[in-house]
Amino acid sequence: MEHPEEFSLHEGDEVRISFPGAPSLDTTQHIRADGKMTLALVGDVQAAGLRPAELEKKVAELCGPQLVSKEVSVTVISSAFPIYVSGAVLHPGKVMADRPITVLQAIMDAGGFNDSANLKAVVVVRQEGGKTRNYTVNVQAVLTGKSNASFYLKSSDSVYVPEHWY
């Protein structure tokens, strides 16, 4: 499980990069579909897949030789990423998440679950390192207070809510 403060940047995010020692270099950038953004001093920089703190360090290293103060700040201005919800939900399809989002919140954004939903075995399908990983999440335990563990989703995760087989 991933905590929201650990979320990585992804395509479509808008970030503000500030250089306290050289405010004329401050810029707001969208991360392009190729995962990169362009900075005046160094050209293209890979941003997607990095956490904001990691991007700060990378930009400081790349731009450092040209800066008096090696300090760099990265702030996420906006972020929206797709989550795909299917199965026993009222409105299956793509949900655009503009915030850290849990499995339960994605299901609610898809209209909630229907009467035949098996909330004890919700499946999250995720691409990680070129491989497909499946996670089974017991949303029923969260709803009944038996668990307070939240499973946070990443960009392009698929959530499948199976039906009960009686």
C-alpha positions as YAML, in Angstrom:
chain: A
units: angstrom
residues:
- id: 1
  name: MET
  ca: [0.00, 0.00, 0.00]
- id: 2
  name: GLU
  ca: [1.15, 3.48, -0.77]
- id: 3
  name: HIS
  ca: [0.55, 6.54, 1.36]
- id: 4
  name: PRO
  ca: [-0.66, 9.67, -0.44]
- id: 5
  name: GLU
  ca: [2.40, 11.67, 0.55]
- id: 6
  name: GLU
  ca: [4.51, 9.10, -1.33]
- id: 7
  name: PHE
  ca: [2.72, 9.57, -4.66]
- id: 8
  name: SER
  ca: [4.89, 9.94, -7.70]
- id: 9
  name: LEU
  ca: [4.48, 12.58, -10.37]
- id: 10
  name: HIS
  ca: [2.91, 11.52, -13.64]
- id: 11
  name: GLU
  ca: [2.00, 12.76, -17.08]
- id: 12
  name: GLY
  ca: [-0.39, 15.72, -17.00]
- id: 13
  name: ASP
  ca: [0.68, 17.00, -13.59]
- id: 14
  name: GLU
  ca: [1.37, 20.71, -13.33]
- id: 15
  name: VAL
  ca: [4.32, 21.60, -11.12]
- id: 16
  name: ARG
  ca: [5.90, 24.85, -10.00]
- id: 17
  name: ILE
  ca: [9.67, 24.83, -9.79]
- id: 18
  name: SER
  ca: [11.13, 27.62, -7.68]
- id: 19
  name: PHE
  ca: [14.74, 28.68, -7.41]
- id: 20
  name: PRO
  ca: [14.92, 30.86, -4.25]
- id: 21
  name: GLY
  ca: [18.43, 32.04, -5.18]
- id: 22
  name: ALA
  ca: [17.38, 32.89, -8.76]
- id: 23
  name: PRO
  ca: [13.65, 33.76, -8.88]
- id: 24
  name: SER
  ca: [13.91, 34.76, -12.55]
- id: 25
  name: LEU
  ca: [14.25, 31.02, -13.30]
- id: 26
  name: ASP
  ca: [10.99, 30.10, -11.50]
- id: 27
  name: THR
  ca: [8.67, 28.23, -13.85]
- id: 28
  name: THR
  ca: [5.39, 26.36, -13.98]
- id: 29
  name: GLN
  ca: [5.49, 23.24, -16.14]
- id: 30
  name: HIS
  ca: [3.13, 20.51, -17.30]
- id: 31
  name: ILE
  ca: [4.64, 17.05, -17.38]
- id: 32
  name: ARG
  ca: [4.25, 15.95, -20.99]
- id: 33
  name: ALA
  ca: [2.94, 12.60, -22.25]
- id: 34
  name: ASP
  ca: [6.56, 11.42, -22.56]
- id: 35
  name: GLY
  ca: [7.00, 12.06, -18.82]
- id: 36
  name: LYS
  ca: [9.35, 15.00, -19.30]
- id: 37
  name: MET
  ca: [9.30, 18.76, -18.89]
- id: 38
  name: THR
  ca: [11.65, 21.38, -20.29]
- id: 39
  name: LEU
  ca: [13.73, 23.69, -18.09]
- id: 40
  name: ALA
  ca: [15.52, 26.74, -19.49]
- id: 41
  name: LEU
  ca: [18.94, 25.87, -18.04]
- id: 42
  name: VAL
  ca: [19.14, 22.16, -18.89]
- id: 43
  name: GLY
  ca: [16.46, 21.22, -21.44]
- id: 44
  name: ASP
  ca: [14.33, 18.11, -20.99]
- id: 45
  name: VAL
  ca: [14.13, 16.53, -17.54]
- id: 46
  name: GLN
  ca: [12.41, 13.22, -16.75]
- id: 47
  name: ALA
  ca: [9.79, 14.01, -14.07]
- id: 48
  name: ALA
  ca: [7.14, 11.26, -14.28]
- id: 49
  name: GLY
  ca: [7.78, 8.47, -11.81]
- id: 50
  name: LEU
  ca: [9.63, 10.71, -9.35]
- id: 51
  name: ARG
  ca: [8.30, 11.98, -6.06]
- id: 52
  name: PRO
  ca: [8.37, 15.79, -5.73]
- id: 53
  name: ALA
  ca: [11.35, 15.61, -3.34]
- id: 54
  name: GLU
  ca: [13.24, 13.40, -5.82]
- id: 55
  name: LEU
  ca: [12.56, 15.89, -8.63]
- id: 56
  name: GLU
  ca: [13.84, 18.73, -6.40]
- id: 57
  name: LYS
  ca: [17.10, 16.83, -5.89]
- id: 58
  name: LYS
  ca: [17.42, 15.99, -9.59]
- id: 59
  name: VAL
  ca: [16.81, 19.59, -10.72]
- id: 60
  name: ALA
  ca: [19.26, 20.88, -8.09]
- id: 61
  name: GLU
  ca: [21.92, 18.46, -9.39]
- id: 62
  name: LEU
  ca: [21.30, 19.33, -13.06]
- id: 63
  name: CYS
  ca: [21.09, 23.09, -12.57]
- id: 64
  name: GLY
  ca: [23.53, 23.32, -9.66]
- id: 65
  name: PRO
  ca: [26.63, 24.29, -11.64]
- id: 66
  name: GLN
  ca: [24.76, 27.34, -12.98]
- id: 67
  name: LEU
  ca: [23.23, 28.44, -9.66]
- id: 68
  name: VAL
  ca: [24.65, 30.41, -6.76]
- id: 69
  name: SER
  ca: [22.15, 28.84, -4.33]
- id: 70
  name: LYS
  ca: [21.60, 25.12, -4.93]
- id: 71
  name: GLU
  ca: [18.13, 25.30, -3.38]
- id: 72
  name: VAL
  ca: [15.17, 24.14, -5.52]
- id: 73
  name: SER
  ca: [11.52, 23.72, -4.56]
- id: 74
  name: VAL
  ca: [8.93, 21.63, -6.43]
- id: 75
  name: THR
  ca: [5.24, 22.15, -5.70]
- id: 76
  name: VAL
  ca: [2.44, 20.18, -7.33]
- id: 77
  name: ILE
  ca: [-0.16, 22.69, -8.54]
- id: 78
  name: SER
  ca: [-2.61, 20.25, -10.08]
- id: 79
  name: SER
  ca: [-2.74, 16.57, -10.67]
- id: 80
  name: ALA
  ca: [-5.36, 14.42, -12.34]
- id: 81
  name: PHE
  ca: [-4.93, 10.81, -13.29]
- id: 82
  name: PRO
  ca: [-7.21, 8.08, -14.64]
- id: 83
  name: ILE
  ca: [-8.51, 5.15, -12.63]
- id: 84
  name: TYR
  ca: [-10.67, 2.51, -14.32]
- id: 85
  name: VAL
  ca: [-13.52, 1.00, -12.31]
- id: 86
  name: SER
  ca: [-15.51, -2.00, -13.54]
- id: 87
  name: GLY
  ca: [-17.65, -4.85, -12.32]
- id: 88
  name: ALA
  ca: [-20.50, -4.54, -9.84]
- id: 89
  name: VAL
  ca: [-20.60, -0.72, -9.74]
- id: 90
  name: LEU
  ca: [-23.37, 1.61, -10.91]
- id: 91
  name: HIS
  ca: [-21.31, 3.59, -13.45]
- id: 92
  name: PRO
  ca: [-18.30, 1.58, -14.65]
- id: 93
  name: GLY
  ca: [-15.65, 3.43, -16.61]
- id: 94
  name: LYS
  ca: [-12.87, 5.95, -16.20]
- id: 95
  name: VAL
  ca: [-12.71, 8.07, -13.05]
- id: 96
  name: MET
  ca: [-10.38, 11.08, -13.13]
- id: 97
  name: ALA
  ca: [-8.76, 11.45, -9.73]
- id: 98
  name: ASP
  ca: [-7.53, 14.93, -8.83]
- id: 99
  name: ARG
  ca: [-6.37, 13.93, -5.36]
- id: 100
  name: PRO
  ca: [-4.90, 10.89, -3.62]
- id: 101
  name: ILE
  ca: [-7.71, 8.36, -3.85]
- id: 102
  name: THR
  ca: [-8.45, 5.05, -2.16]
- id: 103
  name: VAL
  ca: [-10.17, 2.00, -3.64]
- id: 104
  name: LEU
  ca: [-13.39, 2.82, -1.74]
- id: 105
  name: GLN
  ca: [-13.36, 6.44, -2.93]
- id: 106
  name: ALA
  ca: [-12.90, 5.32, -6.56]
- id: 107
  name: ILE
  ca: [-15.87, 2.96, -6.22]
- id: 108
  name: MET
  ca: [-17.97, 5.80, -4.80]
- id: 109
  name: ASP
  ca: [-16.86, 8.08, -7.68]
- id: 110
  name: ALA
  ca: [-18.14, 5.34, -10.02]
- id: 111
  name: GLY
  ca: [-21.61, 5.65, -8.46]
- id: 112
  name: GLY
  ca: [-21.08, 3.12, -5.69]
- id: 113
  name: PHE
  ca: [-21.53, -0.63, -5.76]
- id: 114
  name: ASN
  ca: [-24.65, -2.57, -6.67]
- id: 115
  name: ASP
  ca: [-26.48, -5.15, -4.54]
- id: 116
  name: SER
  ca: [-24.53, -8.09, -5.95]
- id: 117
  name: ALA
  ca: [-21.07, -6.64, -5.23]
- id: 118
  name: ASN
  ca: [-18.57, -8.78, -3.36]
- id: 119
  name: LEU
  ca: [-16.72, -6.12, -1.39]
- id: 120
  name: LYS
  ca: [-14.49, -8.66, 0.35]
- id: 121
  name: ALA
  ca: [-12.55, -9.41, -2.84]
- id: 122
  name: VAL
  ca: [-12.13, -6.17, -4.82]
- id: 123
  name: VAL
  ca: [-9.21, -6.52, -7.21]
- id: 124
  name: VAL
  ca: [-6.77, -3.73, -8.10]
- id: 125
  name: VAL
  ca: [-4.75, -4.39, -11.26]
- id: 126
  name: ARG
  ca: [-1.56, -2.35, -11.47]
- id: 127
  name: GLN
  ca: [1.38, -2.17, -13.86]
- id: 128
  name: GLU
  ca: [4.64, -2.12, -11.90]
- id: 129
  name: GLY
  ca: [8.07, -2.42, -13.44]
- id: 130
  name: GLY
  ca: [6.68, -3.78, -16.68]
- id: 131
  name: LYS
  ca: [4.68, -6.48, -14.90]
- id: 132
  name: THR
  ca: [1.02, -6.76, -13.99]
- id: 133
  name: ARG
  ca: [0.32, -7.11, -10.27]
- id: 134
  name: ASN
  ca: [-3.05, -7.89, -8.75]
- id: 135
  name: TYR
  ca: [-3.98, -6.83, -5.23]
- id: 136
  name: THR
  ca: [-7.09, -8.05, -3.42]
- id: 137
  name: VAL
  ca: [-8.66, -5.45, -1.14]
- id: 138
  name: ASN
  ca: [-11.33, -6.18, 1.49]
- id: 139
  name: VAL
  ca: [-13.43, -3.02, 1.19]
- id: 140
  name: GLN
  ca: [-16.11, -4.63, 3.42]
- id: 141
  name: ALA
  ca: [-13.67, -4.59, 6.36]
- id: 142
  name: VAL
  ca: [-13.12, -0.84, 5.86]
- id: 143
  name: LEU
  ca: [-16.87, -0.16, 5.66]
- id: 144
  name: THR
  ca: [-17.62, -2.14, 8.83]
- id: 145
  name: GLY
  ca: [-14.73, -0.60, 10.79]
- id: 146
  name: LYS
  ca: [-12.79, -3.87, 11.06]
- id: 147
  name: SER
  ca: [-9.91, -2.32, 9.15]
- id: 148
  name: ASN
  ca: [-8.61, 1.22, 8.92]
- id: 149
  name: ALA
  ca: [-6.01, 0.39, 6.25]
- id: 150
  name: SER
  ca: [-6.53, 2.44, 3.10]
- id: 151
  name: PHE
  ca: [-5.28, 1.18, -0.25]
- id: 152
  name: TYR
  ca: [-4.30, 4.19, -2.35]
- id: 153
  name: LEU
  ca: [-4.50, 3.96, -6.11]
- id: 154
  name: LYS
  ca: [-1.94, 5.01, -8.71]
- id: 155
  name: SER
  ca: [-2.40, 6.40, -12.20]
- id: 156
  name: SER
  ca: [-4.03, 3.93, -14.61]
- id: 157
  name: ASP
  ca: [-4.91, 1.37, -11.92]
- id: 158
  name: SER
  ca: [-7.95, -0.76, -12.70]
- id: 159
  name: VAL
  ca: [-10.41, -1.57, -9.92]
- id: 160
  name: TYR
  ca: [-12.68, -4.59, -10.44]
- id: 161
  name: VAL
  ca: [-15.59, -5.17, -8.08]
- id: 162
  name: PRO
  ca: [-16.65, -8.81, -8.48]
- id: 163
  name: GLU
  ca: [-20.18, -10.10, -7.95]
- id: 164
  name: HIS
  ca: [-21.21, -12.55, -5.24]
- id: 165
  name: TRP
  ca: [-21.82, -16.04, -6.54]
- id: 166
  name: TYR
  ca: [-24.59, -17.51, -4.47]
...
